[in-house]
Amino acid sequence: MKLVLKWRLLIVLMMMSLNSFSQTVTDSTSIQLKKPIAKLVIKDLIIGDGVKEELILVTDKIKLFEQKIVLKDSIIFNLNNKIDNFNTIISTKSNQLSLSQELSKKLQTDLKKQKFKNKLTAGAGVVAVVATIFLLK
């Protein structure tokens, strides 16, 4: 038991006599590297900066390409709408043409009938005049 107390006292005394430091107190701003390692670190930092700039440029290009794709899609959509409108106009015009051809045929037959009636009426009028002349004589 006395031995345990002696050990505890020894441990406490050793802990009190040691120099200790805290992580917040140490100066971590300066690191000493060997020259070849420092050169490699500098090269890596320069390459990293270049890659960051390249990433920004590539991201900008991607955004620009996406905008171009959206613009092309809207142009294609508008052109498809125009094609549909033109097809509708063509079908309407072909319907109008067939209707006008039918009306033209009907008018031609009606005109032939009317001409025939006019000829009959004119012929009947001539016959009536000739008959009147014969009757009056």
N, CA, C and O atoms as CSV, one atom per row, in Angstrom:
chain,resi,resn,atom,element,x,y,z
A,1,MET,N,N,0.800,-1.159,0.000
A,1,MET,CA,C,0.000,0.000,0.000
A,1,MET,C,C,0.861,1.248,0.000
A,1,MET,O,O,0.574,2.225,-0.692
A,2,LYS,N,N,1.940,1.195,0.803
A,2,LYS,CA,C,2.847,2.324,0.812
A,2,LYS,C,C,3.530,2.461,-0.539
A,2,LYS,O,O,3.844,3.562,-0.991
A,3,LEU,N,N,3.745,1.354,-1.147
A,3,LEU,CA,C,4.387,1.371,-2.456
A,3,LEU,C,C,3.487,2.058,-3.491
A,3,LEU,O,O,3.973,2.798,-4.348
A,4,VAL,N,N,2.217,1.818,-3.410
A,4,VAL,CA,C,1.267,2.428,-4.330
A,4,VAL,C,C,1.228,3.934,-4.111
A,4,VAL,O,O,1.167,4.696,-5.076
A,5,LEU,N,N,1.260,4.363,-2.886
A,5,LEU,CA,C,1.248,5.787,-2.588
A,5,LEU,C,C,2.518,6.443,-3.097
A,5,LEU,O,O,2.484,7.561,-3.612
A,6,LYS,N,N,3.614,5.763,-2.957
A,6,LYS,CA,C,4.879,6.301,-3.441
A,6,LYS,C,C,4.841,6.445,-4.967
A,6,LYS,O,O,5.302,7.445,-5.518
A,7,TRP,N,N,4.308,5.475,-5.609
A,7,TRP,CA,C,4.201,5.544,-7.083
A,7,TRP,C,C,3.297,6.701,-7.511
A,7,TRP,O,O,3.613,7.418,-8.461
A,8,ARG,N,N,2.217,6.878,-6.838
A,8,ARG,CA,C,1.314,7.983,-7.170
A,8,ARG,C,C,1.991,9.323,-6.965
A,8,ARG,O,O,1.877,10.225,-7.794
A,9,LEU,N,N,2.689,9.441,-5.866
A,9,LEU,CA,C,3.396,10.678,-5.585
A,9,LEU,C,C,4.467,10.931,-6.630
A,9,LEU,O,O,4.657,12.066,-7.067
A,10,LEU,N,N,5.160,9.889,-7.029
A,10,LEU,CA,C,6.189,10.018,-8.062
A,10,LEU,C,C,5.581,10.456,-9.395
A,10,LEU,O,O,6.144,11.309,-10.081
A,11,ILE,N,N,4.468,9.895,-9.754
A,11,ILE,CA,C,3.805,10.246,-11.022
A,11,ILE,C,C,3.344,11.692,-10.984
A,11,ILE,O,O,3.522,12.416,-11.963
A,12,VAL,N,N,2.762,12.126,-9.891
A,12,VAL,CA,C,2.292,13.498,-9.759
A,12,VAL,C,C,3.454,14.465,-9.844
A,12,VAL,O,O,3.357,15.490,-10.518
A,13,LEU,N,N,4.530,14.162,-9.185
A,13,LEU,CA,C,5.695,15.042,-9.218
A,13,LEU,C,C,6.307,15.113,-10.616
A,13,LEU,O,O,6.745,16.179,-11.049
A,14,MET,N,N,6.336,14.004,-11.308
A,14,MET,CA,C,6.897,14.001,-12.669
A,14,MET,C,C,6.016,14.810,-13.613
A,14,MET,O,O,6.505,15.524,-14.488
A,15,MET,N,N,4.734,14.686,-13.420
A,15,MET,CA,C,3.822,15.432,-14.287
A,15,MET,C,C,3.929,16.930,-14.030
A,15,MET,O,O,3.795,17.730,-14.956
A,16,MET,N,N,4.163,17.304,-12.817
A,16,MET,CA,C,4.270,18.716,-12.492
A,16,MET,C,C,5.575,19.297,-12.995
A,16,MET,O,O,5.633,20.487,-13.308
A,17,SER,N,N,6.607,18.508,-13.082
A,17,SER,CA,C,7.895,19.044,-13.476
A,17,SER,C,C,8.083,19.081,-15.000
A,17,SER,O,O,9.013,19.724,-15.485
A,18,LEU,N,N,7.234,18.415,-15.744
A,18,LEU,CA,C,7.369,18.390,-17.207
A,18,LEU,C,C,6.884,19.709,-17.807
A,18,LEU,O,O,5.931,20.321,-17.325
A,19,ASN,N,N,7.573,20.128,-18.878
A,19,ASN,CA,C,7.089,21.283,-19.632
A,19,ASN,C,C,5.974,20.802,-20.567
A,19,ASN,O,O,6.153,19.827,-21.296
A,20,SER,N,N,4.876,21.455,-20.547
A,20,SER,CA,C,3.763,21.076,-21.435
A,20,SER,C,C,3.409,22.272,-22.315
A,20,SER,O,O,3.718,23.420,-21.996
A,21,PHE,N,N,2.762,21.968,-23.415
A,21,PHE,CA,C,2.339,23.038,-24.316
A,21,PHE,C,C,0.952,22.699,-24.859
A,21,PHE,O,O,0.546,21.539,-24.926
A,22,SER,N,N,0.264,23.731,-25.233
A,22,SER,CA,C,-1.075,23.570,-25.778
A,22,SER,C,C,-1.010,23.758,-27.294
A,22,SER,O,O,-0.117,24.429,-27.810
A,23,GLN,N,N,-1.940,23.172,-27.976
A,23,GLN,CA,C,-1.948,23.310,-29.433
A,23,GLN,C,C,-2.281,24.729,-29.863
A,23,GLN,O,O,-1.855,25.153,-30.937
A,24,THR,N,N,-3.001,25.449,-29.088
A,24,THR,CA,C,-3.354,26.810,-29.461
A,24,THR,C,C,-2.195,27.763,-29.279
A,24,THR,O,O,-2.204,28.857,-29.843
A,25,VAL,N,N,-1.206,27.378,-28.512
A,25,VAL,CA,C,-0.081,28.257,-28.244
A,25,VAL,C,C,1.015,28.081,-29.294
A,25,VAL,O,O,1.758,29.021,-29.572
A,26,THR,N,N,1.119,26.915,-29.867
A,26,THR,CA,C,2.212,26.663,-30.816
A,26,THR,C,C,2.045,27.506,-32.061
A,26,THR,O,O,0.931,27.853,-32.452
A,27,ASP,N,N,3.152,27.825,-32.669
A,27,ASP,CA,C,3.156,28.607,-33.904
A,27,ASP,C,C,3.150,27.631,-35.077
A,27,ASP,O,O,4.159,26.985,-35.361
A,28,SER,N,N,2.010,27.529,-35.754
A,28,SER,CA,C,1.889,26.570,-36.850
A,28,SER,C,C,1.973,27.245,-38.218
A,28,SER,O,O,1.697,26.605,-39.232
A,29,THR,N,N,2.342,28.502,-38.265
A,29,THR,CA,C,2.395,29.203,-39.543
A,29,THR,C,C,3.678,28.914,-40.311
A,29,THR,O,O,3.715,29.092,-41.528
A,30,SER,N,N,4.695,28.486,-39.649
A,30,SER,CA,C,5.944,28.233,-40.373
A,30,SER,C,C,6.271,26.748,-40.335
A,30,SER,O,O,6.313,26.117,-39.279
A,31,ILE,N,N,6.497,26.224,-41.517
A,31,ILE,CA,C,6.884,24.827,-41.662
A,31,ILE,C,C,8.175,24.813,-42.446
A,31,ILE,O,O,8.299,25.507,-43.455
A,32,GLN,N,N,9.106,24.055,-42.009
A,32,GLN,CA,C,10.381,23.980,-42.719
A,32,GLN,C,C,10.403,22.709,-43.549
A,32,GLN,O,O,10.293,21.597,-43.033
A,33,LEU,N,N,10.550,22.910,-44.863
A,33,LEU,CA,C,10.619,21.781,-45.778
A,33,LEU,C,C,11.969,21.798,-46.463
A,33,LEU,O,O,12.597,22.848,-46.596
A,34,LYS,N,N,12.405,20.646,-46.890
A,34,LYS,CA,C,13.639,20.589,-47.653
A,34,LYS,C,C,13.378,21.179,-49.025
A,34,LYS,O,O,12.234,21.227,-49.477
A,35,LYS,N,N,14.434,21.630,-49.690
A,35,LYS,CA,C,14.317,22.355,-50.946
A,35,LYS,C,C,13.599,21.546,-52.029
A,35,LYS,O,O,12.689,22.087,-52.657
A,36,PRO,N,N,13.953,20.285,-52.283
A,36,PRO,CA,C,13.246,19.561,-53.353
A,36,PRO,C,C,11.760,19.375,-53.047
A,36,PRO,O,O,10.923,19.439,-53.947
A,37,ILE,N,N,11.441,19.147,-51.783
A,37,ILE,CA,C,10.037,18.975,-51.414
A,37,ILE,C,C,9.308,20.302,-51.554
A,37,ILE,O,O,8.163,20.326,-52.007
A,38,ALA,N,N,9.939,21.399,-51.180
A,38,ALA,CA,C,9.326,22.726,-51.309
A,38,ALA,C,C,9.051,23.037,-52.782
A,38,ALA,O,O,8.010,23.598,-53.124
A,39,LYS,N,N,10.004,22.663,-53.653
A,39,LYS,CA,C,9.788,22.902,-55.092
A,39,LYS,C,C,8.593,22.096,-55.595
A,39,LYS,O,O,7.783,22.608,-56.369
A,40,LEU,N,N,8.477,20.841,-55.162
A,40,LEU,CA,C,7.339,20.019,-55.580
A,40,LEU,C,C,6.025,20.588,-55.060
A,40,LEU,O,O,5.014,20.569,-55.762
A,41,VAL,N,N,6.040,21.096,-53.822
A,41,VAL,CA,C,4.831,21.699,-53.261
A,41,VAL,C,C,4.435,22.930,-54.074
A,41,VAL,O,O,3.257,23.127,-54.373
A,42,ILE,N,N,5.419,23.758,-54.432
A,42,ILE,CA,C,5.139,24.967,-55.226
A,42,ILE,C,C,4.579,24.583,-56.590
A,42,ILE,O,O,3.612,25.183,-57.059
A,43,LYS,N,N,5.190,23.576,-57.231
A,43,LYS,CA,C,4.680,23.119,-58.532
A,43,LYS,C,C,3.243,22.632,-58.409
A,43,LYS,O,O,2.398,22.959,-59.242
A,44,ASP,N,N,2.965,21.847,-57.365
A,44,ASP,CA,C,1.601,21.355,-57.162
A,44,ASP,C,C,0.621,22.497,-56.928
A,44,ASP,O,O,-0.503,22.458,-57.428
A,45,LEU,N,N,1.033,23.512,-56.173
A,45,LEU,CA,C,0.149,24.662,-55.939
A,45,LEU,C,C,-0.123,25.433,-57.231
A,45,LEU,O,O,-1.250,25.862,-57.480
A,46,ILE,N,N,0.912,25.604,-58.046
A,46,ILE,CA,C,0.740,26.312,-59.330
A,46,ILE,C,C,-0.184,25.513,-60.239
A,46,ILE,O,O,-1.086,26.067,-60.868
A,47,ILE,N,N,0.052,24.192,-60.302
A,47,ILE,CA,C,-0.809,23.343,-61.136
A,47,ILE,C,C,-2.236,23.379,-60.614
A,47,ILE,O,O,-3.182,23.439,-61.400
A,48,GLY,N,N,-2.402,23.342,-59.299
A,48,GLY,CA,C,-3.744,23.407,-58.707
A,48,GLY,C,C,-4.454,24.704,-59.048
A,48,GLY,O,O,-5.649,24.692,-59.345
A,49,ASP,N,N,-3.737,25.829,-59.010
A,49,ASP,CA,C,-4.339,27.114,-59.381
A,49,ASP,C,C,-4.755,27.106,-60.845
A,49,ASP,O,O,-5.831,27.587,-61.200
A,50,GLY,N,N,-3.883,26.551,-61.698
A,50,GLY,CA,C,-4.207,26.473,-63.127
A,50,GLY,C,C,-5.430,25.599,-63.383
A,50,GLY,O,O,-6.273,25.919,-64.221
A,51,VAL,N,N,-5.514,24.498,-62.653
A,51,VAL,CA,C,-6.655,23.602,-62.810
A,51,VAL,C,C,-7.939,24.280,-62.348
A,51,VAL,O,O,-8.992,24.096,-62.958
A,52,LYS,N,N,-7.859,25.064,-61.275
A,52,LYS,CA,C,-9.040,25.797,-60.810
A,52,LYS,C,C,-9.526,26.775,-61.878
A,52,LYS,O,O,-10.723,26.856,-62.153
A,53,GLU,N,N,-8.595,27.516,-62.478
A,53,GLU,CA,C,-8.964,28.464,-63.531
A,53,GLU,C,C,-9.546,27.722,-64.737
A,53,GLU,O,O,-10.522,28.171,-65.336
A,54,GLU,N,N,-8.941,26.589,-65.085
A,54,GLU,CA,C,-9.436,25.806,-66.220
A,54,GLU,C,C,-10.833,25.264,-65.919
A,54,GLU,O,O,-11.689,25.225,-66.802
A,55,LEU,N,N,-11.060,24.850,-64.682
A,55,LEU,CA,C,-12.387,24.372,-64.290
A,55,LEU,C,C,-13.434,25.468,-64.435
A,55,LEU,O,O,-14.548,25.216,-64.892
A,56,ILE,N,N,-13.070,26.682,-64.044
A,56,ILE,CA,C,-14.001,27.808,-64.185
A,56,ILE,C,C,-14.310,28.053,-65.663
A,56,ILE,O,O,-15.464,28.275,-66.029
A,57,LEU,N,N,-13.279,28.013,-66.511
A,57,LEU,CA,C,-13.496,28.222,-67.944
A,57,LEU,C,C,-14.345,27.110,-68.551
A,57,LEU,O,O,-15.234,27.376,-69.360
A,58,VAL,N,N,-14.077,25.882,-68.167
A,58,VAL,CA,C,-14.850,24.757,-68.702
A,58,VAL,C,C,-16.299,24.843,-68.240
A,58,VAL,O,O,-17.217,24.557,-69.009
A,59,THR,N,N,-16.505,25.231,-66.999
A,59,THR,CA,C,-17.868,25.396,-66.489
A,59,THR,C,C,-18.605,26.485,-67.268
A,59,THR,O,O,-19.778,26.324,-67.605
A,60,ASP,N,N,-17.922,27.586,-67.553
A,60,ASP,CA,C,-18.536,28.651,-68.354
A,60,ASP,C,C,-18.879,28.159,-69.751
A,60,ASP,O,O,-19.939,28.485,-70.286
A,61,LYS,N,N,-17.979,27.370,-70.347
A,61,LYS,CA,C,-18.248,26.827,-71.683
A,61,LYS,C,C,-19.457,25.902,-71.656
A,61,LYS,O,O,-20.291,25.938,-72.560
A,62,ILE,N,N,-19.552,25.077,-70.624
A,62,ILE,CA,C,-20.684,24.160,-70.513
A,62,ILE,C,C,-21.989,24.944,-70.402
A,62,ILE,O,O,-22.985,24.588,-71.032
A,63,LYS,N,N,-21.984,26.014,-69.600
A,63,LYS,CA,C,-23.188,26.846,-69.473
A,63,LYS,C,C,-23.556,27.465,-70.815
A,63,LYS,O,O,-24.731,27.522,-71.178
A,64,LEU,N,N,-22.541,27.931,-71.556
A,64,LEU,CA,C,-22.787,28.526,-72.865
A,64,LEU,C,C,-23.358,27.489,-73.831
A,64,LEU,O,O,-24.288,27.784,-74.583
A,65,PHE,N,N,-22.802,26.279,-73.811
A,65,PHE,CA,C,-23.316,25.220,-74.680
A,65,PHE,C,C,-24.752,24.852,-74.307
A,65,PHE,O,O,-25.572,24.589,-75.186
A,66,GLU,N,N,-25.056,24.833,-73.023
A,66,GLU,CA,C,-26.427,24.539,-72.594
A,66,GLU,C,C,-27.387,25.613,-73.090
A,66,GLU,O,O,-28.505,25.305,-73.503
A,67,GLN,N,N,-26.956,26.875,-73.050
A,67,GLN,CA,C,-27.797,27.956,-73.559
A,67,GLN,C,C,-28.001,27.812,-75.066
A,67,GLN,O,O,-29.098,28.044,-75.574
A,68,LYS,N,N,-26.937,27.429,-75.778
A,68,LYS,CA,C,-27.066,27.225,-77.222
A,68,LYS,C,C,-28.024,26.079,-77.531
A,68,LYS,O,O,-28.804,26.155,-78.481
A,69,ILE,N,N,-27.965,25.023,-76.733
A,69,ILE,CA,C,-28.854,23.882,-76.949
A,69,ILE,C,C,-30.306,24.294,-76.727
A,69,ILE,O,O,-31.191,23.907,-77.490
A,70,VAL,N,N,-30.544,25.080,-75.680
A,70,VAL,CA,C,-31.905,25.550,-75.418
A,70,VAL,C,C,-32.393,26.425,-76.576
A,70,VAL,O,O,-33.545,26.320,-76.998
A,71,LEU,N,N,-31.510,27.287,-77.083
A,71,LEU,CA,C,-31.876,28.154,-78.202
A,71,LEU,C,C,-32.180,27.324,-79.444
A,71,LEU,O,O,-33.160,27.586,-80.141
A,72,LYS,N,N,-31.343,26.322,-79.724
A,72,LYS,CA,C,-31.581,25.469,-80.898
A,72,LYS,C,C,-32.882,24.693,-80.745
A,72,LYS,O,O,-33.627,24.537,-81.712
A,73,ASP,N,N,-33.161,24.206,-79.543
A,73,ASP,CA,C,-34.410,23.483,-79.317
A,73,ASP,C,C,-35.614,24.379,-79.562
A,73,ASP,O,O,-36.602,23.946,-80.156
A,74,SER,N,N,-35.537,25.626,-79.110
A,74,SER,CA,C,-36.663,26.541,-79.332
A,74,SER,C,C,-36.811,26.867,-80.813
A,74,SER,O,O,-37.932,27.009,-81.303
A,75,ILE,N,N,-35.693,26.988,-81.536
A,75,ILE,CA,C,-35.766,27.237,-82.982
A,75,ILE,C,C,-36.403,26.043,-83.682
A,75,ILE,O,O,-37.253,26.217,-84.555
A,76,ILE,N,N,-36.000,24.839,-83.307
A,76,ILE,CA,C,-36.560,23.627,-83.912
A,76,ILE,C,C,-38.052,23.539,-83.614
A,76,ILE,O,O,-38.843,23.196,-84.494
A,77,PHE,N,N,-38.435,23.843,-82.389
A,77,PHE,CA,C,-39.854,23.820,-82.023
A,77,PHE,C,C,-40.649,24.816,-82.861
A,77,PHE,O,O,-41.730,24.494,-83.355
A,78,ASN,N,N,-40.111,26.032,-83.019
A,78,ASN,CA,C,-40.799,27.049,-83.826
A,78,ASN,C,C,-40.909,26.619,-85.282
A,78,ASN,O,O,-41.948,26.822,-85.911
A,79,LEU,N,N,-39.842,26.023,-85.826
A,79,LEU,CA,C,-39.891,25.569,-87.216
A,79,LEU,C,C,-40.892,24.431,-87.391
A,79,LEU,O,O,-41.585,24.373,-88.407
A,80,ASN,N,N,-40.978,23.535,-86.427
A,80,ASN,CA,C,-41.975,22.464,-86.500
A,80,ASN,C,C,-43.392,23.035,-86.459
A,80,ASN,O,O,-44.284,22.546,-87.152
A,81,ASN,N,N,-43.593,24.071,-85.643
A,81,ASN,CA,C,-44.904,24.730,-85.615
A,81,ASN,C,C,-45.223,25.372,-86.962
A,81,ASN,O,O,-46.356,25.299,-87.438
A,82,LYS,N,N,-44.218,26.002,-87.577
A,82,LYS,CA,C,-44.433,26.605,-88.898
A,82,LYS,C,C,-44.787,25.546,-89.923
A,82,LYS,O,O,-45.674,25.748,-90.753
A,83,ILE,N,N,-44.089,24.409,-89.868
A,83,ILE,CA,C,-44.382,23.321,-90.814
A,83,ILE,C,C,-45.814,22.841,-90.636
A,83,ILE,O,O,-46.522,22.621,-91.619
A,84,ASP,N,N,-46.248,22.675,-89.383
A,84,ASP,CA,C,-47.625,22.260,-89.124
A,84,ASP,C,C,-48.616,23.294,-89.656
A,84,ASP,O,O,-49.638,22.936,-90.242
A,85,ASN,N,N,-48.314,24.572,-89.451
A,85,ASN,CA,C,-49.193,25.630,-89.958
A,85,ASN,C,C,-49.261,25.611,-91.482
A,85,ASN,O,O,-50.337,25.756,-92.062
A,86,PHE,N,N,-48.104,25.431,-92.129
A,86,PHE,CA,C,-48.087,25.382,-93.593
A,86,PHE,C,C,-48.862,24.173,-94.107
A,86,PHE,O,O,-49.568,24.276,-95.110
A,87,ASN,N,N,-48.740,23.035,-93.438
A,87,ASN,CA,C,-49.500,21.851,-93.848
A,87,ASN,C,C,-51.000,22.086,-93.700
A,87,ASN,O,O,-51.791,21.655,-94.540
A,88,THR,N,N,-51.385,22.773,-92.625
A,88,THR,CA,C,-52.797,23.107,-92.430
A,88,THR,C,C,-53.288,24.041,-93.536
A,88,THR,O,O,-54.387,23.869,-94.063
A,89,ILE,N,N,-52.476,25.017,-93.874
A,89,ILE,CA,C,-52.844,25.961,-94.945
A,89,ILE,C,C,-52.977,25.230,-96.264
A,89,ILE,O,O,-53.912,25.484,-97.023
A,90,ILE,N,N,-52.045,24.316,-96.549
A,90,ILE,CA,C,-52.095,23.564,-97.813
A,90,ILE,C,C,-53.358,22.711,-97.883
A,90,ILE,O,O,-54.014,22.661,-98.923
A,91,SER,N,N,-53.701,22.046,-96.793
A,91,SER,CA,C,-54.912,21.214,-96.814
A,91,SER,C,C,-56.162,22.083,-96.972
A,91,SER,O,O,-57.102,21.700,-97.668
A,92,THR,N,N,-56.172,23.242,-96.330
A,92,THR,CA,C,-57.313,24.156,-96.482
A,92,THR,C,C,-57.432,24.644,-97.919
A,92,THR,O,O,-58.529,24.703,-98.476
A,93,LYS,N,N,-56.297,24.991,-98.515
A,93,LYS,CA,C,-56.313,25.471,-99.903
A,93,LYS,C,C,-56.739,24.355,-100.859
A,93,LYS,O,O,-57.462,24.614,-101.821
A,94,SER,N,N,-56.303,23.123,-100.607
A,94,SER,CA,C,-56.713,22.026,-101.494
A,94,SER,C,C,-58.210,21.766,-101.341
A,94,SER,O,O,-58.881,21.454,-102.325
A,95,ASN,N,N,-58.745,21.889,-100.129
A,95,ASN,CA,C,-60.196,21.753,-99.941
A,95,ASN,C,C,-60.941,22.867,-100.670
A,95,ASN,O,O,-61.974,22.630,-101.297
A,96,GLN,N,N,-60.407,24.082,-100.583
A,96,GLN,CA,C,-61.028,25.208,-101.293
A,96,GLN,C,C,-60.982,24.980,-102.803
A,96,GLN,O,O,-61.949,25.282,-103.503
A,97,LEU,N,N,-59.877,24.455,-103.307
A,97,LEU,CA,C,-59.741,24.203,-104.741
A,97,LEU,C,C,-60.738,23.148,-105.204
A,97,LEU,O,O,-61.386,23.323,-106.236
A,98,SER,N,N,-60.866,22.063,-104.461
A,98,SER,CA,C,-61.819,21.024,-104.867
A,98,SER,C,C,-63.248,21.555,-104.807
A,98,SER,O,O,-64.065,21.234,-105.670
A,99,LEU,N,N,-63.554,22.364,-103.797
A,99,LEU,CA,C,-64.885,22.957,-103.699
A,99,LEU,C,C,-65.149,23.900,-104.873
A,99,LEU,O,O,-66.237,23.889,-105.449
A,100,SER,N,N,-64.161,24.708,-105.222
A,100,SER,CA,C,-64.356,25.632,-106.352
A,100,SER,C,C,-64.474,24.870,-107.671
A,100,SER,O,O,-65.206,25.301,-108.562
A,101,GLN,N,N,-63.769,23.748,-107.813
A,101,GLN,CA,C,-63.906,22.944,-109.039
A,101,GLN,C,C,-65.304,22.339,-109.132
A,101,GLN,O,O,-65.900,22.308,-110.209
A,102,GLU,N,N,-65.825,21.860,-108.007
A,102,GLU,CA,C,-67.186,21.322,-108.003
A,102,GLU,C,C,-68.198,22.407,-108.360
A,102,GLU,O,O,-69.106,22.179,-109.160
A,103,LEU,N,N,-68.040,23.579,-107.767
A,103,LEU,CA,C,-68.956,24.690,-108.068
A,103,LEU,C,C,-68.842,25.101,-109.533
A,103,LEU,O,O,-69.842,25.429,-110.170
A,104,SER,N,N,-67.625,25.082,-110.061
A,104,SER,CA,C,-67.422,25.437,-111.467
A,104,SER,C,C,-68.137,24.444,-112.384
A,104,SER,O,O,-68.750,24.841,-113.375
A,105,LYS,N,N,-68.057,23.152,-112.052
A,105,LYS,CA,C,-68.751,22.132,-112.861
A,105,LYS,C,C,-70.262,22.324,-112.789
A,105,LYS,O,O,-70.959,22.227,-113.799
A,106,LYS,N,N,-70.760,22.597,-111.581
A,106,LYS,CA,C,-72.199,22.836,-111.435
A,106,LYS,C,C,-72.629,24.060,-112.239
A,106,LYS,O,O,-73.665,24.049,-112.902
A,107,LEU,N,N,-71.817,25.115,-112.169
A,107,LEU,CA,C,-72.155,26.334,-112.910
A,107,LEU,C,C,-72.117,26.088,-114.408
A,107,LEU,O,O,-72.944,26.628,-115.142
A,108,GLN,N,N,-71.168,25.281,-114.875
A,108,GLN,CA,C,-71.106,24.979,-116.312
A,108,GLN,C,C,-72.344,24.202,-116.763
A,108,GLN,O,O,-72.911,24.487,-117.817
A,109,THR,N,N,-72.761,23.215,-115.955
A,109,THR,CA,C,-73.979,22.470,-116.339
A,109,THR,C,C,-75.203,23.374,-116.277
A,109,THR,O,O,-76.075,23.290,-117.142
A,110,ASP,N,N,-75.281,24.235,-115.269
A,110,ASP,CA,C,-76.405,25.175,-115.180
A,110,ASP,C,C,-76.393,26.147,-116.355
A,110,ASP,O,O,-77.445,26.510,-116.880
A,111,LEU,N,N,-75.185,26.569,-116.767
A,111,LEU,CA,C,-75.069,27.475,-117.906
A,111,LEU,C,C,-75.529,26.798,-119.184
A,111,LEU,O,O,-76.214,27.411,-120.002
A,112,LYS,N,N,-75.156,25.532,-119.362
A,112,LYS,CA,C,-75.602,24.795,-120.565
A,112,LYS,C,C,-77.117,24.640,-120.573
A,112,LYS,O,O,-77.758,24.778,-121.614
A,113,LYS,N,N,-77.690,24.349,-119.390
A,113,LYS,CA,C,-79.147,24.232,-119.306
A,113,LYS,C,C,-79.821,25.558,-119.622
A,113,LYS,O,O,-80.822,25.601,-120.337
A,114,GLN,N,N,-79.261,26.649,-119.080
A,114,GLN,CA,C,-79.848,27.968,-119.316
A,114,GLN,C,C,-79.736,28.362,-120.780
A,114,GLN,O,O,-80.663,28.953,-121.334
A,115,LYS,N,N,-78.600,28.041,-121.422
A,115,LYS,CA,C,-78.440,28.348,-122.853
A,115,LYS,C,C,-79.453,27.556,-123.679
A,115,LYS,O,O,-80.037,28.057,-124.640
A,116,PHE,N,N,-79.639,26.294,-123.263
A,116,PHE,CA,C,-80.621,25.472,-123.974
A,116,PHE,C,C,-82.022,26.046,-123.813
A,116,PHE,O,O,-82.788,26.079,-124.776
A,117,LYS,N,N,-82.366,26.497,-122.612
A,117,LYS,CA,C,-83.674,27.106,-122.371
A,117,LYS,C,C,-83.822,28.391,-123.173
A,117,LYS,O,O,-84.885,28.673,-123.725
A,118,ASN,N,N,-82.729,29.176,-123.233
A,118,ASN,CA,C,-82.776,30.426,-124.012
A,118,ASN,C,C,-82.986,30.121,-125.484
A,118,ASN,O,O,-83.751,30.807,-126.162
A,119,LYS,N,N,-82.304,29.085,-125.986
A,119,LYS,CA,C,-82.482,28.707,-127.397
A,119,LYS,C,C,-83.900,28.238,-127.651
A,119,LYS,O,O,-84.504,28.569,-128.670
A,120,LEU,N,N,-84.436,27.445,-126.693
A,120,LEU,CA,C,-85.821,26.995,-126.852
A,120,LEU,C,C,-86.786,28.175,-126.823
A,120,LEU,O,O,-87.726,28.254,-127.615
A,121,THR,N,N,-86.530,29.090,-125.887
A,121,THR,CA,C,-87.401,30.261,-125.781
A,121,THR,C,C,-87.284,31.114,-127.032
A,121,THR,O,O,-88.289,31.598,-127.553
A,122,ALA,N,N,-86.055,31.302,-127.520
A,122,ALA,CA,C,-85.866,32.086,-128.741
A,122,ALA,C,C,-86.497,31.370,-129.927
A,122,ALA,O,O,-87.125,32.001,-130.777
A,123,GLY,N,N,-86.331,30.054,-129.981
A,123,GLY,CA,C,-86.945,29.272,-131.059
A,123,GLY,C,C,-88.456,29.314,-130.970
A,123,GLY,O,O,-89.142,29.427,-131.986
A,124,ALA,N,N,-88.976,29.224,-129.756
A,124,ALA,CA,C,-90.431,29.281,-129.569
A,124,ALA,C,C,-90.947,30.665,-129.930
A,124,ALA,O,O,-92.038,30.804,-130.483
A,125,GLY,N,N,-90.157,31.690,-129.614
A,125,GLY,CA,C,-90.564,33.054,-129.970
A,125,GLY,C,C,-90.617,33.241,-131.471
A,125,GLY,O,O,-91.534,33.876,-131.992
A,126,VAL,N,N,-89.629,32.688,-132.171
A,126,VAL,CA,C,-89.602,32.789,-133.635
A,126,VAL,C,C,-90.782,32.017,-134.210
A,126,VAL,O,O,-91.436,32.486,-135.142
A,127,VAL,N,N,-91.059,30.841,-133.665
A,127,VAL,CA,C,-92.190,30.034,-134.145
A,127,VAL,C,C,-93.485,30.790,-133.879
A,127,VAL,O,O,-94.386,30.795,-134.718
A,128,ALA,N,N,-93.586,31.440,-132.695
A,128,ALA,CA,C,-94.794,32.190,-132.368
A,128,ALA,C,C,-94.965,33.375,-133.311
A,128,ALA,O,O,-96.088,33.667,-133.724
A,129,VAL,N,N,-93.888,34.062,-133.661
A,129,VAL,CA,C,-93.964,35.194,-134.589
A,129,VAL,C,C,-94.376,34.691,-135.966
A,129,VAL,O,O,-95.241,35.280,-136.614
A,130,VAL,N,N,-93.764,33.610,-136.408
A,130,VAL,CA,C,-94.092,33.050,-137.725
A,130,VAL,C,C,-95.533,32.565,-137.720
A,130,VAL,O,O,-96.250,32.753,-138.703
A,131,ALA,N,N,-95.972,31.938,-136.619
A,131,ALA,CA,C,-97.349,31.456,-136.549
A,131,ALA,C,C,-98.309,32.624,-136.535
A,131,ALA,O,O,-99.374,32.559,-137.149
A,132,THR,N,N,-97.947,33.697,-135.839
A,132,THR,CA,C,-98.787,34.884,-135.806
A,132,THR,C,C,-98.890,35.491,-137.185
A,132,THR,O,O,-99.959,35.936,-137.603
A,133,ILE,N,N,-97.779,35.506,-137.886
A,133,ILE,CA,C,-97.800,36.061,-139.237
A,133,ILE,C,C,-98.686,35.227,-140.145
A,133,ILE,O,O,-99.461,35.771,-140.932
A,134,PHE,N,N,-98.578,33.936,-140.042
A,134,PHE,CA,C,-99.415,33.062,-140.864
A,134,PHE,C,C,-100.879,33.195,-140.485
A,134,PHE,O,O,-101.746,33.162,-141.359
A,135,LEU,N,N,-101.165,33.341,-139.230
A,135,LEU,CA,C,-102.548,33.475,-138.796
A,135,LEU,C,C,-103.140,34.808,-139.224
A,135,LEU,O,O,-104.329,34.894,-139.532
A,136,LEU,N,N,-102.341,35.812,-139.243
A,136,LEU,CA,C,-102.820,37.118,-139.613
A,136,LEU,C,C,-103.006,37.216,-141.141
A,136,LEU,O,O,-103.719,38.109,-141.600
A,137,LYS,N,N,-102.445,36.410,-141.868
A,137,LYS,CA,C,-102.564,36.463,-143.306
A,137,LYS,C,C,-103.761,35.809,-143.760
A,137,LYS,O,O,-104.020,35.761,-144.962
